[in-house]
Amino acid sequence: MTETPLYTALLTHQSLRRASFHTPGHKSNPSALPPNLLSLDYTELPDTDSLFEAEGPILQAEEAAAALFGTKRTLFSAGGCTLCIQAMLRLAAPCGGRVLCSRVLHRSAVNTMALLGLTPVWAMPEDLCAAVEQHPDVKAVYITSPNYYGELADVPALAAACKNHGIPLLMDNAHGAHLFFTDPILHPIALGASMTACSAHKTLNVLTGGAWLHIADERFADEAKGAMSLFGSTSPSYPIMASLDLCRAWLEEHGKAAFAQLQTRVCNLKAALQSMGLHVLGMGPDDSPLRWDPTRITVGTASIGLTGTEAAEHLRRAGCEPEYADSRCVVCIVTPFNMEGDFARLEAGFRGLLRHAGAPLSAGNTIAQLPPLPPVRASLREAVLAKAESVPLASSAGRIAAEPACPCPPGVPVVMPGEEITREAVEFLRSYGFSSIKVLK
């Protein structure tokens, strides 16, 4: 038989029957999506509409989503959150210019700014409000919230600062599409953001690649389809778009109740994990519930002598597949489509970690110990598109970075494309195990 390596790998993984604590949010639960979506893989036809010239059922489905989220316009994306990010930046700065950016951002935003010829003005997340006052001439402010750990930015404060200067606030809300249905409502559209890119497939019952571009600022509503069509495929997946429509209908009928039940279940599980002596992020006495996604489970394992990656391997052997792990944490995404047995298996898996516990790991590097932002030696566009080569980290000082170098934690790029690799950056990256880096030729 002819080999089918990818298809076979997927079947093999499916046969493991692990509880899913990763994307997509539907968790392959039969109740999440109808079984006939594959049979609906059609194309642009007179009665099925066209995504970028929508005037029939796609437009009606998008208008229904806009009504649910209270936006001026909501667009479907079958190209994931990346397509929404590309459209947002195009809408906010169609002719180039400077954009104030949190240093924590996805590679897709970096690449989009390079393609559009935008100049990022970098700021650390905690300095953004002050940076708005220092750079009132920027075309937009761009941030990512929540982050992988479930930590939320202070969106109301940042939105107020942007409003004072008439600057649109753009948000990569890839991991927060569900936050409109939590208690309290933590979705950035409800908190003052101008536009958000929301990966519905990450935390909701949507096929992978399904996302929403939410537009609250009417200045950007009319040109939104054109901006998205500049980057999007002319052959978008109809099953993906249909799953977005189905998800919206499900949220209207069941969203609030389903997420209320989920929050209670997650809260109980977090309390159980804390009683085991595990460090659950967002559950400290000084942690505000307004600054953490109440459905995200992020456990710091360094306190029991395990790296997050080691903990993730133990969880896999216990039948649980986490979303993400790094040197200090393991992250689990839960949705209303996780079954009760999934939660029981996850609790048992974390309890099993204690059998492998050791002395707490050292505190390691934190955001406060990051080296200073390095000098810019080339434009972002030049650095991303120019010829590059990989060199040993030890000999990279003084060279110009061709891609972000981002140790996790803290998840903040030490150098960005176009920036000089300083000796301080080299030492910091070496401490995280980096041995090479990509630089301009």
C-alpha positions in Angstrom: 0.0 0.0 0.0 1.2 3.5 -0.8 2.6 5.2 2.3 0.5 8.1 3.8 2.8 9.5 6.6 0.7 12.4 7.8 -2.6 10.6 7.6 -1.1 7.6 9.4 0.5 9.8 12.1 -2.9 11.3 12.8 -4.5 7.9 13.1 -1.8 6.8 15.4 -2.2 9.8 17.6 -6.0 9.3 17.7 -5.5 5.7 18.8 -3.7 7.0 21.9 -7.1 8.2 23.2 -5.5 11.0 25.3 -7.7 13.6 26.9 -7.3 16.8 24.9 -6.1 19.8 26.8 -4.9 21.6 23.7 -6.4 23.2 20.6 -8.8 22.9 18.9 -11.6 23.7 21.3 -14.1 21.2 19.9 -11.9 18.4 21.5 -13.2 16.0 18.8 -16.3 15.8 20.9 -19.2 14.5 18.7 -21.6 17.0 20.3 -19.4 19.9 19.4 -19.9 19.9 15.6 -22.3 18.1 13.2 -20.8 15.0 11.5 -21.6 16.1 8.0 -19.3 19.1 7.7 -16.9 17.2 5.3 -19.8 16.7 2.9 -20.3 20.4 2.8 -16.9 21.2 1.3 -18.3 23.3 -1.5 -17.0 26.5 -3.2 -18.3 29.9 -4.3 -21.5 29.2 -6.1 -24.5 31.3 -6.8 -26.3 30.1 -3.7 -23.3 29.7 -1.3 -21.9 33.3 -1.6 -18.3 34.4 -1.7 -16.3 35.4 1.4 -14.6 38.6 0.1 -17.7 39.8 -1.9 -20.2 38.5 0.7 -23.8 39.6 0.0 -25.8 36.5 0.7 -25.6 33.8 3.4 -21.9 34.6 4.4 -22.9 38.2 5.0 -25.9 37.2 7.0 -23.8 34.8 9.1 -21.2 37.6 9.7 -24.0 40.1 10.6 -25.4 37.6 13.1 -21.9 37.3 14.7 -21.6 41.1 14.9 -24.9 41.3 16.6 -23.9 38.7 19.2 -20.6 40.4 20.0 -21.9 44.0 19.7 -19.5 45.0 17.0 -19.8 47.4 14.1 -18.6 44.6 11.9 -17.4 41.0 12.3 -15.7 39.1 9.5 -15.1 35.4 9.1 -11.6 34.1 8.5 -10.8 30.6 7.3 -7.1 31.6 7.4 -6.9 31.6 11.2 -6.0 34.5 13.4 -3.0 35.3 11.1 -5.4 36.6 8.4 -7.2 38.7 10.9 -4.0 40.2 12.2 -2.9 41.0 8.7 -6.2 42.7 8.0 -6.1 44.7 11.2 -2.7 46.1 10.6 -3.6 46.9 7.0 -6.7 48.8 8.1 -4.9 50.8 10.8 -1.9 51.7 8.8 -2.6 51.3 5.0 0.2 53.6 4.0 2.9 52.5 6.4 4.0 54.4 9.5 4.9 53.6 13.1 2.9 51.1 15.4 3.4 51.0 19.1 3.8 47.3 19.9 4.0 45.2 23.0 7.3 43.2 22.9 5.2 40.1 23.4 3.7 39.2 20.1 3.2 36.4 17.6 5.6 36.0 14.6 2.7 36.5 12.2 2.5 40.2 13.4 6.2 40.7 12.9 6.0 39.3 9.4 2.9 41.3 8.5 4.6 44.6 9.6 7.5 43.7 7.5 5.3 43.1 4.4 3.4 46.3 5.0 6.5 48.4 5.6 5.5 49.3 9.2 8.0 50.4 11.8 7.4 48.9 15.2 8.0 51.0 18.3 8.7 48.4 21.0 7.6 48.6 24.6 7.4 46.1 27.4 3.8 45.1 28.3 3.9 46.9 31.7 5.1 50.1 30.0 2.5 50.4 27.3 0.2 53.1 28.9 3.2 55.4 29.4 4.5 54.6 25.9 1.2 55.8 24.4 1.8 59.2 26.1 5.4 59.3 24.7 4.4 58.3 21.1 1.0 60.0 20.4 1.8 60.0 16.7 1.7 56.2 16.1 -0.9 54.8 13.7 -2.0 52.2 16.2 -1.2 50.3 19.4 -0.9 46.5 19.0 -0.8 44.0 21.8 -1.4 40.3 22.6 -3.7 39.4 25.4 -4.2 36.9 26.9 -0.8 35.3 26.7 -0.2 31.5 26.6 -0.3 31.4 30.4 -3.8 33.0 30.5 -2.6 36.4 31.8 -4.6 39.4 30.6 -3.4 42.9 29.9 -5.1 45.9 31.6 -7.2 46.5 28.5 -9.5 49.2 30.0 -6.5 51.4 31.1 -4.8 51.0 27.7 -8.0 51.6 25.8 -8.6 54.8 27.7 -5.0 56.0 27.0 -5.5 55.2 23.3 -8.9 56.9 23.2 -7.3 60.1 24.6 -5.1 60.4 21.6 -7.5 58.9 19.0 -5.3 55.9 18.5 -6.9 52.6 17.6 -6.1 49.7 19.9 -5.6 46.4 18.0 -5.4 43.1 19.9 -4.3 39.7 19.1 -7.0 37.9 21.1 -6.2 34.5 19.7 -6.5 32.7 23.0 -9.5 34.7 24.2 -12.4 34.2 21.7 -14.4 32.7 24.6 -13.9 35.6 27.0 -17.2 37.3 26.0 -19.0 34.4 27.8 -17.1 34.3 31.0 -18.2 35.9 34.3 -17.1 38.7 34.4 -16.9 39.4 30.6 -13.2 39.8 29.8 -13.3 40.0 26.0 -11.3 43.0 24.8 -14.1 44.2 22.5 -16.2 44.7 25.6 -13.3 46.5 27.4 -12.6 49.1 24.8 -10.4 47.6 22.0 -10.9 48.9 18.5 -10.3 45.6 16.7 -9.5 42.1 17.8 -8.3 39.0 16.0 -9.9 36.0 17.7 -8.9 32.4 17.0 -12.3 30.8 17.6 -10.9 27.3 16.9 -8.6 27.5 19.9 -11.2 27.6 22.7 -14.6 27.1 20.9 -16.3 24.5 18.8 -14.8 25.6 15.5 -12.6 23.7 13.0 -8.9 24.6 13.0 -8.4 27.8 11.0 -11.7 29.4 11.9 -11.3 32.9 13.3 -13.2 36.2 13.7 -12.1 39.7 13.0 -14.1 41.9 15.3 -14.3 45.6 14.5 -15.7 48.0 17.1 -14.4 51.2 15.5 -16.6 52.1 12.6 -13.7 53.9 10.9 -12.4 50.6 9.8 -15.7 48.7 8.9 -16.1 49.7 5.3 -12.6 48.7 4.1 -12.3 45.5 6.1 -13.2 43.0 3.4 -10.7 44.6 1.0 -7.9 44.5 3.7 -8.6 40.8 4.3 -8.7 39.9 0.6 -5.3 41.4 0.2 -3.9 38.4 2.2 -6.5 35.7 2.2 -7.0 32.7 -0.1 -9.6 33.0 -2.8 -10.6 29.4 -1.9 -11.6 29.6 1.7 -12.9 26.5 3.4 -16.7 26.3 3.6 -16.7 23.7 6.4 -14.5 26.1 8.5 -16.8 29.0 7.8 -19.9 26.9 8.5 -18.4 25.9 11.8 -18.0 29.6 12.7 -21.7 30.1 11.9 -22.7 27.0 14.0 -20.5 28.1 16.9 -22.2 31.5 17.0 -25.6 29.8 17.1 -24.4 27.5 19.9 -23.0 30.5 21.9 -26.3 32.3 21.6 -28.2 29.4 23.0 -25.7 27.8 25.4 -22.6 30.0 25.8 -23.2 31.7 29.1 -24.5 28.6 30.8 -21.7 26.4 29.4 -18.9 28.7 30.4 -20.5 29.2 33.9 -20.4 25.5 34.4 -16.8 25.3 33.0 -15.6 28.0 35.3 -16.9 26.2 38.3 -15.3 22.9 37.2 -12.0 24.6 36.5 -12.1 26.5 39.8 -12.6 23.2 41.7 -9.7 21.6 39.8 -7.4 24.5 40.5 -8.3 24.3 44.2 -7.5 20.6 44.2 -4.1 21.2 42.5 -3.3 23.9 45.0 -4.1 21.5 47.9 -1.5 19.1 46.4 1.1 21.9 46.8 1.3 22.8 43.1 1.7 26.4 42.0 -1.4 27.4 40.0 -0.8 30.7 38.2 -3.5 33.3 38.8 -4.6 31.8 42.1 -2.3 33.8 44.4 -3.6 36.0 47.2 -2.6 39.1 45.2 -3.9 38.0 41.8 -6.8 39.9 40.5 -9.5 37.8 38.8 -9.7 40.5 36.1 -6.1 39.7 35.0 -6.5 36.0 34.4 -8.5 33.8 32.0 -10.7 31.9 34.5 -10.7 28.8 32.1 -7.0 28.5 31.6 -5.0 26.0 33.8 -1.4 26.9 34.0 0.7 25.1 36.6 4.2 26.1 37.7 6.1 22.9 38.2 9.5 24.4 39.2 8.3 24.4 42.8 8.3 20.6 42.8 11.6 20.2 40.9 10.2 19.6 37.5 10.5 21.6 34.3 7.2 22.2 32.4 8.4 20.0 29.6 9.2 17.1 32.0 5.8 17.6 33.6 4.1 17.5 30.1 5.8 14.1 29.4 4.4 12.7 32.7 1.0 14.0 31.8 1.1 12.3 28.4 2.0 9.0 30.0 -1.1 9.6 32.2 -3.2 10.0 29.1 -3.4 13.8 28.9 -2.1 16.0 26.1 -1.3 19.5 27.3 -1.2 22.6 25.0 2.2 24.0 25.9 5.1 23.6 28.2 8.3 25.4 28.9 11.1 25.4 31.4 8.9 26.3 34.3 5.2 25.8 33.4 2.7 23.4 31.7 -0.4 24.9 30.2 -3.8 23.1 29.6 -6.6 24.5 27.5 -10.0 23.4 28.7 -13.4 24.1 27.0 -17.0 23.2 27.5 -16.4 20.2 25.3 -14.0 18.5 27.7 -15.8 15.6 29.3 -15.9 14.9 33.1 -13.5 12.0 32.6 -11.0 14.4 31.1 -10.9 16.4 34.2 -10.6 13.3 36.4 -7.7 12.1 34.3 -6.0 15.5 34.4 -6.2 15.7 38.2 -4.8 12.2 38.5 -2.0 13.1 36.1 -1.0 16.1 38.2 -1.2 14.0 41.3 1.1 11.6 39.7 3.7 14.3 39.2 4.2 14.4 42.9 5.8 11.0 42.8 8.6 12.6 40.7 9.0 15.7 42.8 12.4 17.0 43.8 14.1 20.1 45.2 12.6 23.3 43.7 14.3 24.6 40.6 16.2 27.9 40.9 14.2 31.0 40.2 16.0 31.5 36.9 15.6 34.5 34.7 12.6 36.8 34.9 11.3 39.6 32.8 13.0 42.0 35.2 16.4 40.5 34.3 16.0 40.9 30.5 18.8 42.9 28.9 18.0 46.4 27.6 16.3 46.7 24.2 19.0 46.5 21.6 19.7 49.2 19.0 18.0 49.0 15.7 20.4 48.6 12.8 18.0 47.7 9.9 14.3 48.1 9.2 12.0 45.3 10.0 11.2 44.8 6.3 14.8 44.7 5.3 15.7 42.2 8.0 12.8 39.8 7.4 13.2 39.8 3.6 17.0 39.9 3.3 19.3 36.9 2.9 20.2 35.4 6.2 22.4 32.7 7.7 22.6 30.7 11.0 25.7 31.4 13.1 26.9 30.1 16.4 25.5 32.3 19.2 29.0 32.8 20.6 30.1 34.6 17.5 26.9 36.6 16.9 27.6 39.7 19.0 27.5 42.8 16.8 25.5 41.0 14.0 22.0 42.0 13.0 19.2 39.5 13.9 17.1 38.1 11.1 14.4 36.6 13.3 13.1 36.9 16.8 15.0 35.1 19.6 12.4 34.4 22.3 13.3 32.3 25.4 10.3 30.9 27.3 9.8 31.9 30.0 9.6 34.9 30.0 8.3 34.7 26.4 9.7 38.1 25.5 12.0 38.3 22.4 15.5 39.4 23.5 16.2 40.5 19.9 13.9 41.2 17.0 14.7 41.3 13.3 16.8 44.3 12.4 18.2 44.7 15.9 21.8 44.4 16.9 22.7 41.3 18.9 24.4 42.7 21.9 26.8 40.9 24.3 24.2 41.1 27.0 21.7 39.4 24.7 24.2 36.7 23.8 24.7 35.9 27.5 21.0 35.9 28.3 20.3 33.5 25.4 23.2 31.3 26.3 21.7 30.9 29.8 18.5 29.5 28.2 20.4 27.0 26.1 20.5 28.8 22.8 23.5 27.8 20.7 22.8 29.5 17.3 20.9 32.4 15.9 19.9 33.6 12.5 21.5 36.8 11.3 21.7 38.9 8.1 24.4 38.0 5.7 
